[in-house]
Amino acid sequence: MPTKPCPFCHLGPERIAGSNATGLIVRDAYPVTPGHTLIIPRRHVGSFFDLTPEERTGLLALLDEARAGLSAATSPRATTSASTTAPRPARPCRTCTST
């Protein structure tokens, strides 16, 4: 059965706002609100809870970084953090592993 391509494998550099060893800060292509930002793990998993404790720690550091940048740039009245569980291909992603 063919696997649907990962939508994060071919991001332009203008969409990547930051990164570390475990993930990327990505500006949403179709933002729900101004500043809508995604924190994407480098390793393809179906859920935040499938990540290792070290990967979760790294992504939470990116969440802190993204929030600080957005707070300075947009002065939001509030912020919301959520985790979406969805199947992702269990294969390496060139952008996600090399950025």
Order of alpha helices (4+ residues) and beta strands (2+ residues): beta-beta-beta-alpha-alpha
